[in-house]
Amino acid sequence: MTTYAVTGHMDLTDDTVALVRAALRDTFAAHTEGELVGVSCIAAGADSLFAEELLGAGGRLVVVVPSQDYRRTKVKPEHAAVFDHLIESAGEVVTMPHETANRQAYESANAELLRRGDRLVAVWDGTPPSGKGGGTADTVDAAREAGLHVDVVWPDGAARRG
């Protein structure tokens, strides 16, 4: 069994969402090693797209929530229904022991993703780390340092908003 973890950008354009969904479907369709399991923090953007496509492929979802207050303070109204649906659909939900959603909580959640994963799917445009910690590039770097295989998903034509 291979467990896929995910990291990725939140600010994907609408056209990119369709491209990433197709690439994720291809990734999961190629999985032939027993049960399909994925680990995600289910943030808006790449994390939730990954979780939705994993479930659509018949996989088992493990959700890692960064903090006790994450749903209340960080999930925006336009993402709340997707977030709640993914929580309800998850085979397991792990909430990190942080009361407040902050950089430390995000870094802990990313570390938990990498601890549970055998491979990292990175919906990532290759932008280097920002220096703030806890971002997509930081997670990719940590995965590579830990010896995890990283599958970068950034289809031709993909773009970020802003």
N, C-alpha and C positions, 0 to 999 in steps of 0.2 A: 504494500500500500504506500502510495506517495501522498503526502499532505502538502497542498499548495497554500502558501500565505500570499497576501497581496499588499502592495503599497502603490500609491499613484496620486496623480493630480486631481484636485477637486474642481478645477476651473476649465473643464473641457467644453469646447464649442458643441452646439447641437449636432453639426455634421460629424464631429469626432466621436460623439457618443455612439452613433450607428457603426462607425468603423471599428471602434474598440469592442463593441458587443460582438461583432462578427469575428474578430480576432480571438476573443475569449472563447466563443463557441468552438472555434477550430482547436484551441488549446485543449479544451475539455473533451472534444471528440477524439483527440489523439491519445487520451488516457486509456490505458489497457491493463494497468497493474492493480487489479482488485478494486476495492471501494474508493470512490472519488470523495475526497475530503478537502475542504477549504477553510481557511482562517482569515477573518476580516474584522476590521473595526467598524465597518459599514457606514463610514462617513459619506457625505454626498460626493458624487463623482465616481472615480475609479473603484473605490472600495465597495460601493453599493452595486455598481454594474457587475463587478466580479461576483458578488454574492448572488445577485439575481440570475446570472447566467449559470453559475454553479448549481443552484437549485433547479433551474430549467433542464440541466443535464442529468438530473437525478442524484446530485451529490449531497453530502451531509455538510452543513454549515456550522462552524464554530465561530461565535462572535466574541470579540474582546472589546469591552467597553472601558475607555481610559479612566473614568472616575465615577464616583457615586452620583455627582450632579450633572453628568454629561448630557443626558437626555433633556433635562430641564433648562440648562444654560447654553448649550452649544448646538442643539439640533434646531435648525430654522424651520418655521412653519411649512415652507414649501417642500421640505424633506421629511417631515414628521411621519406621514403615512407610510412612506417607504421604510423608514427606520423601524417603525413599530411592526410592520409586516415581517421584516427580516428577523427581528427579535423573536416574534412568534413562530417563525419557520425554522429557527435554529435548533440544531440537535443539542447544542450546549451554549450557554452564555457565561462568560467569565468577566466579572467586573473587577478591575484593578483596585487595590486598597488605597486609593487617593480620594479624598473628599471633594477636591476641586479640580476641574479640568484646567490644566496648565501645562507648560512645557515638560515638566517632570512626569506628569501623568501620560502624556503622549509618548515620551521616550520609553517609559515602562511598558506601555501597550505595544509599541513596536518591538521591544525586546521579547515580549511574550509571543508575539506573532512569529518571530524568528526562532524562538525556542521550540515552538510547536510544529513549524514547517520543515519540510524536506527540500522544498524549492520555493523561490520567491518569484511571483509574477509582478513585474514592475511596469505599470502604465506610466511611462516616463519619457520625457522629451530629451533627456540627457543633460539637462541643466545641472551645473555643479551645486554642491551644498551652499545654502545661504549664510551659514555661520550661526544660525539660530538654534539648530539642533532639532531633531524629530521630524524632519521633512522627508520627502521621497528620496532624494539623493543620499541623505544620511542613512536611511534604511537600506538602500542598495549597497552602500559602502559597508555597513555592518554585516549584511548578509554575505558579501564576498569575503570579508575578513573571517567570518565563521565557517567558510567553506561551502556555503549553500550555492547551488546553481541558481542563476538569475535569468529568467526569461523576460527580456524587455519587449513590451508591447507598445509600439508607436507606429501605427500604420502610415503608409504614404498618404499625405493630405491631412494628417492629424494636426490639430492646433489647439491652443489654449485661448481663453477669453482674455481681453485686456492686453 
